[in-house]
Amino acid sequence: MADSKPLRTLDGDPVAVEALLRDVFGIVVDEAIRKGTNASEKVCEWKEPEELKQLLDLELQSQGESRERILERCRAVIHYSVKTGHPRFFNQLFSGLDPHALAGRIITESLNTSQYTYEIAPVFVLMEEEVLKKLRALVGWNTGDGVFCPGGSISNMYAINLARFQRYPDCKQRGLRALPPLALFTSKECHYSITKGAAFLGLGTDSVRVVKADERGKMIPEDLERQISLAEAEGSVPFLVSATSGTTVLGAFDPLDAIADVCQRHGLWLHVDAAWGGSVLLSRTHRHLLDGIQRADSVAWNPHKLLAAGLQCSALLLRDTSNLLKRCHGSQASYLFQQDKFYNVALDTGDKVVQCGRRVDCLKLWLMWKAQGGQGLEWRIDQAFALTRYLVEEIKKREGFELVMEVGLLAPLNASPTAHLALYVKPHKGPGAKTGKQPLPSPTYASLIPPLSPSSSTCASGLCLPACGGRRRAQITARGCLR
C-alpha cells in the first residue's frame, strides 16, 4: 500500500467514526447485498485453504493499519466468503436475505447489549416476551414460557435438561448421583444434537434409544412403545421422547398425536424438534403437518431457517407455567439479579438460561413480522410448498434426474407427508465419465425460494455442483425453504 499510515484509535473523534462506518456500510451494501444477491455473480470466489490464508493475510501484528487498508480488508472478507443470500446458494437450511431482518440485526449489533436484565435491555426484554408469546400461540398454548437460545441444538439440550430436572429436581444439586439410569427416545432420522445433548448432560449416548422410522422418515409409534418397554425391562427409567417436525434429510414430520398418546400413557416429557418445520405453523394450508404439537411439553423452533430471519434466531418454547426454566437453571447471582430493584424483577430473564451474557435475537424476527405481517409470512411458507410442487414436476420431465421418492406433500392430507424433494443426478455418460457404481457423497441440500425483485423481500436460490462434474452420482435434497 502507498498509504501505510496506521489507523489510530477513533475514540473521541465522532466524525472519523462516522466516516469509517459509512464507508464500511457502503462496502457491505455493494459486496454482500447488491453483488451477493445477484445471480450473475459468484456464490463464492473459492480458494484452497493455504492460498486463502495468503490472500487474507490473517496474522495479527503489533502495529495497526491505515484506514484504507482496513476498508480493503473488509471488502476482501466479503469477496472471499460464501454469499448465503445468493440466488444460487443451496447448501444449508438457512439462506436468503430479508432486508427487514437484516436491519434488525444491524441495530442489534450496533446497540451491543445483553438480554439478561430489564435495566440493560428494556426494549428487548419486552420484545422477546411478546415474540415468544406469539410463537407459543401458533403452537396452540395460551400460556407458557420460553427463551431464545444460541441455536436449535442448544434448544434441544435445554429440553432434555428441563425434562430431567422436572422428574429429578435433586439432580441440580447432587448431579448424576441423584439419578437412576435414564432413557430418552428419538427416531433414527433425528438431529444429531439429541445424542450430543445426552453426552453433554452426562446421560451418555447409550441413554438414547433409537426408534425406527418408516420409509418416509417418520417415527413409528408402535416401535416407540416397544423401545420404552425394552428400556424398562433393562432397568432404565424412560423420561423423554424427542419427536421431529421437519427432519434434516427427508423433511419428515413425525406423527405427533400418536407419539403424544404414547407419552401420555407412560408419563413422559414430549419434546418436538421443529427447528426447521416449525414455521409451517404459520400456514393455514399446511399446518396440519404438525397436528398434535400443542400436546408437547417443549418445542424448538428456528425462524432463521424457513423464515430467513437471519442467524441466529432459535426459540425454545415451553408449555410449563411453573417457572421451570428459572428453577432448573437459576443461580440467583446477587450482583446481577437483585430483588430490590425499582421495577418488576420478573422481567430479569437472565437466570432462566445457563449463559450470562445473551445476545438479542428477537429484534430481527419482530421487525420482519411487523413489515410482512402474519399474512406475508404465511405466503412465504405456502409459496415454498408451491415451488416444491413445481420443481417435482419439472424434475420428472428432465432427463438425467431421478426422484428418490415421490414427495409426500403433493399427496392427499392423509398420506405420509414430507417437505423435501430428494433426487439423484444420474452419472454422466459422456467423455471422461467414470464407469461402474460410485459411492454416494454426502447429500447436498437445496432451498426453494422465489426470485428477488424490487417488489419482493425474498430471493431465489439454486444449486451448483462443481464437485460432481457430471461424473459422480449425487443425492440432492431440495427443501421447500422460503426466505
Protein Blocks (a to p, Z undefined) as FASTA:
>chain_A
ZZlcdcddfehilklmmmmmmmmmmmmmmmmmmmmmcfkbcfbdcddfklmmmmnomacc
fbdcdfklmmmmmmmmmmmpccfkbfkbckbmcecjdfklmmmmmmmmmnopafkbmklm
mmlmmmmmmmmmmmmmmnopabdcddddebjklmmmmmmmmmmmmmmmmlmmnmmmlpcc
ddddddfkbcfklmmmmmmnonojklpccddddfkopacfklmmmmmmmmmmnopacfbd
cddehifklopacdfklmmmmmmmnopacdddfklmmmmmmpmklmmmmgoklmpmbdcd
dfklmnonopaddddddfbfnhmmmmmmpgoiaklmcckbcbdfklmmklmpmbfbdcdf
klmmmmmmmmnommlmmmmmmmmmmmmmmmmmmmmmpghiacfbdcfklmcfkbccdfbd
cddddddfbehiaedjddddddddddddddddfkbcbdcdddddfknnopaccdddddfb
dZZ
